[in-house]
Amino acid sequence: LPLIDQSEIESDKKGLRTSWTRQDPFGVAGLEVQVGLDIVEDTAQQKLALTDRVWVPPMEYTSTAPFLQASLDIGPVTITAGVREEDGELQVDDYVTVWNRDRRPVAGGKLSYSETLPNVGLIWRLPMGFSVFGAYGKGFTLPNVGIPLRNQQCNNDTSEAGPPFGGTQPDGCPNDPLQTVEGILDLQAVVSDNTEFGFNWRGARGSFGGSYYMSDSDFGSTLFVDPVLQDLNLARRPVEIEGYELTGEYRVTDDIRLSALYSHTEGMTRGSNCPAPPAACPLNREMGIFDINPDKFGMTVNWRFSEAGDVTVSSTTLFDRDINVGNPAGGEEHTNGYTLVDFSVNHQVGKGTMTLGVENALDKFYILSWNQVDFFRNYFAGRGRVVSLIYTIDL
């Protein structure tokens, strides 16, 4: 009989942010300077709860990141610029992978990360309530490091799925050199170039705006499901992501406000079927639900029925999506959308505020978008109707 288990993540996060801000330093009117420091310590491991096996070994990530940010107002124009120095270290203990990953021993160690992250932006306020903006920034993040750590297996096993259940199982990869944490290339950081520009307009009874953004990385991170093991894998390939967002608000009366949002994101990466050298391969595979959300439309109605209270009704719609249909690079994926409605009432009671909230007010049954792909029967449904009553006092 197959062994059924459930993973659990044990995590402990600590952090500190300190900053100092000065207006009009050096006697320069309209200038603001902020200097600060971020410190993070994150320890985690992933275990298989029923059999008490280590799936992702204990690991600790520490980061120290000083930053400097400045903004300058010159008439209708605001210019911002800054820099952040990311300096991190990932410490992983020695460990052995689980049975269907060949019980491969991996020597622990330390990986260091260091990156300088500049940013610059501009806002230009135009007549008649319009403004335009643009920004560029270099981004830094770690990939999902647990996946490449837990998926290490013997190189002398040529099958994608490893030895079949009930077959002969290698133990310790005797024909392979010892794998080390420092030798796992997939643990390298994801560094991206991010650009955004757009516009906003604000009038007496409404506003609207739009933005377009692009993000690309030469050594990006994308997730996919292994078709044999039905296990989640990480691929380090170039990625290009772009999208746009539209927002709007209209005051029907002084007490009734309507707002809406529509967002669209798409991403491309390289398939694994390119016979040419990697640098010559095109980005020919659409990124799926583990990386890119489907199109989303949200709408909110707020009614302030008195000075002491208001009612909000909101809906969020995720649309259907079909990608990579017939694509030789693979990655075909189909997800069905759904609409959820939420409701809340706030009313002042004494010195505090009473809030009645109803999530998924129509009690809709739905399968989460990222659970609709073929992923080892992880068809998790979303939560049904949830009612909460909260009383808040501001001291």
N, C-alpha and C positions, 0 to 999 in steps of 0.2 A: 504494500500500500504506500502511496506517496506520503511524504512527511509534510504536514501543514503547520506553518509557524506564522508568527506575527512579529514584525520589527517594532522597536521603540527607540526613540532618540532621547538620550540624557544630555542636557545642555545647561551650562552655567555661564551667563554673560555679565560682564562688568564693564563699565565705561565712565569716562569723565570728559566733559568739555568745559574749557575755561576760555574766556575771551575778554579783550579790552577794546573799547570803542571810543574814538575821539572825534568830535565835531570841529571843523575849521582848524585843523592843526597847521602850524607854521604860518598862521594868519591868512590862509587861503580860504576865502568864502566859498561855500558850496561843496567843500571837500569833506568826506568822511572816511576814516581809516579804521579797520578792525584787524586786530592781531589775536590769534588764538592757538589752541592746542587741543587735539583730540587724542584720547588714550583708550584703547579697547583691549580687553582680554576675554577670549571666548574659548571655553573648553567643552568638548562634546565627544560622544561615542554613540554608535548604533548597535544595539544588541537584538538577538532573536529571543523574544521574551519567554516562549514556552520551553525552549531547550537551553536557555542561558548561554548561548554561543555569541562570541564577538563577531559581528558582521563588518562593521567599520571600526577600526581600532581607536583607542583614546588618542585625541589630538588636541593641541592647544595653539590658538592663533593669537598673537599679540601684535599690536600696531600702535605706533606713535606718529602722529601726523600734525606738524605745525602748519599754519596757514596764514596768509595775509590777503586781505580783501579791501579794495578802495573803490569809492564812487565819487564822481564829480559832476555837479550840476552847472551847465553852461547855458543859461537861458532856457529854451524849451527842450534841451538835449541833456540826457543823463548818460554818462559813460561809466562803465564798471570794468574792473580788471582785478585779477588776483592770481595767486599761485598756492598750491598745496603740495607738500612733500610727503608722499606716502612711504613709510618705512615699516615693514611688517616681517614677521617670522612665523612659520608653521612648524611645529614640533610634533612628530608622530612616533609612537612607540613601536617596538618590534611586534609583529603579529603574524598569524597564519590564516589564509583565506578558508572559506567554508568548503564543504565536501564537493559541491558541483562546480567549484572553481579550483579543484585539484589539490586542496590543502597546501597551497604554495606558501612557503615562508618568505616574508619580506622584512628586510632589515630596516629599522626605523632610522630617523635622522631629522635634520633641520633643512628647511628651505627658506631662503631670504628673498624678500620682495622690496624693491626700491623703484619709485617712479615719481617724476616731477609732473604735476598736473596744472597747466596754466588754463585760464579762462578769461574771456573778454566779452562784453556785451554793450548794447546801445539801445536807448529808448528815445524816440523823437516825437514830441507832442505837437500835433498839427492843429490848424484851426478847425472849427465846427465839431469838436469833440473827438476827432480821430487821433490815433497814435500808431506808430509802427515800431517794431523792435527786431533785433537780431542778436544772436549769441553763438559763441563757440566755446567748447570746453572739452578737455581730455578727461575721459573717465577711467576708473580703475575698479576692478572687482575680482574676487576669486571665483573660479568655476565651482560647480558642485563637487567638491573634492572627495566626498564619500564614495561616489560612483566609481572612479578609477581605482581607488584604494581597494574596494571590496571585490572588483572584477578582475584582479590580477590572477592569471592562471598559467599553466605550463605552456612554453613555446613549442615543445615537442608533441603537443596534441594538436593536430591539424584541423580537427572538426570545430565548427563554430560553437557547437553546443557542449563540447567537452564529452567525456565518456558517458555512455547511456546509463540510465538507472539500472542497477543490477549487474553492470559490467565491471571489468577490471578497472580499478581506480588508482591512478598514480598517487603517490604520497610523498610530497616534498620536492617534486620536480628534479629527480636525481641527474637528469641529462642537461639541465639548464644551469647557467651561472646564477648565483644568488641575486635576486632582485632587491633593489634598494629604493627607498622613498625618493632620494635625490635623482634616481634614474627614470622616474615616471614623468614623462614630458607633459602629460595632460594636467599636471598640477600647476603649471605655469599660470600666471595671472592673465586676465583678459583686460587689455588696454584698448580703448575705443576713442574715436574722434566723433564728437557730437556737435551737430549744427542745428539751430532752430531759428526761424523767423516768422513773423506774422503781423497782425494788425488788431486794433481794438477801436470800438466806437461807443461812446456813452452820450445819451440824450436825456431829456427831461423825464421820460417814462420808460426808457428801455436801454438796452445795450446789446451788442453782439461782437464777436471776435472770431478769429481763425488763426491757426498756426500750422506750420509744416516743419517736420523734423527729420533728420537723417542721422544714422549712427552706423559706423562701419569699423570692423576690426580685422586685421590681417591674420590673427590667430584667435578667432572667436570661439564661442562655446555653443553647442546645440545638442539637444537631447533627442533620442529616438529609442524605439522599442526593438530589441533584437528579435527577428522573426522566428528564430529557432527556440531560444530560451524564454522568449516573452519576458525579458528582463530589461530594465531601463539602462541605457548606455549613454555615454558622453562622447561626442565627436568634437575634436578641435580642428576647425576648418575656418576659412574666411567667411565672414557674414556681413551682409548689408541689410539694414533695417530702415524703413522709411514709413511715414504715416502723416496723417493730418487730424486735426480736431477742430470742431466748430461748436461755439457756445452762444447762447442768446438768452435774454431776459426781458420780460415785458410786464409792466404794472398795469393790470386791467383797471383797478381802482387804487386808492391809497392803501387799501387793506388786503388786496388780492394780488399776488405776484406769481407769474408763470416763468419757469426757466427750463431750458433744454440743452442737451449735449449729445453730439454725435462724434464718434472716433473710429478711425480706420487705420490699421497697421498691417504691413506686410514685410516679409523678410525673405532673403535668398541666401542659400549656402551652396556648397559644392557636394554633389553626389559622390558615391564611392565607386562609380562605374567608369570613370574617365581613364582611358588607356595612356594618355599623354602625361608628361611630367606634371606634378601638381601645380606648378606656377602657370602652366598653359591651359589648365582646365577652367571652363567657365563656371559661374555660379548658376547652376541649372536645377536646383531643387528648392521648392518653397518650404520655409520653416513651418513646423506644425504647432499643435496646441500646447506642447510643453514649453514653447518659446514665445509664441505670438498668439494673443487673444483674438477671437473673431470680432467683427464689427459690433459696436455697442451703441445703443441709443437710450438715453435717460431723460425723463421728464418729471418735473416737480411742480406741484401747486401748493402754495402757502396762503392761508387765510388768517389774518389777525382779527379775531372776532371781538376782542376787547383789549383794553390796555393791559389786562392781566393774563391773556392767553392767546394761543394760536394753534392752528391745525395744519399739518403737512401730510400730503399724499404724494408718493413718488413711485415711479415704475422704472425698471431697468430691463432692457431687452438685449439679449445676445442673439445674433443672427446665425442662420445655417451657414456652413462653409464646406466646400469640396475643393481639395487641392491635390496637385500632382496626379491627376487622373490620366492614366496612360503614359506617365512620365518614365522613360527608361532609367532615370536616376533613382526611381523608387519614391517612397514616402507618401503613397496615396492615403488620403485621410478624409473622413466624412464625419461631421459633427452637426447635431441638430440644436437649434437655438431654443430659447424659452424666455418668458417674460415673468418677472416677479414684481409684486406690488407691496409696498410698505406704508404704514400709517402711524402717525404719532400725534399726541395732543399734549401741549404744555400749558400749565395754569399755575399762577402764583397762589400759594397757600401759606398764609402767615409770613414768616421770614424766608421761606424757601420756595422751590418750584417743584410741583408734582408733574411727572411725565409718564404718560401711558403710551407704550410702544407696541406695535404689532408688526413683526417681520413676516414676510410671505403671507400677507393678510388673506389671500384667496386659497391658502393651503394647497398650493400647486405641487404635484409630484413631478420631479425632474431628476435626470442624471446629470451630474456635473460635467461640463464640457470636456475637461481633460481626462475624465473616466470613460468617455465614449469610444476611445480607440482600443485596439486589441492589446490589453496589458494585463495578462494573467488574471483575468476575471475580476479586476478591481472596479466593478461597476457600483461606485458609491453614489447613493441618492443624496440630494440636498436636503436640508432641514425643512420640516413642515412648518406650520404656523407656530410662531413663538411670541408669547405675550409677556411683557415685562412692565412692572410698575416701580418707579424710582422717585425718591424724594431727595432733593438736593438743597443744602443750606450753604449760602455764601457767607463766610465769617469776615 
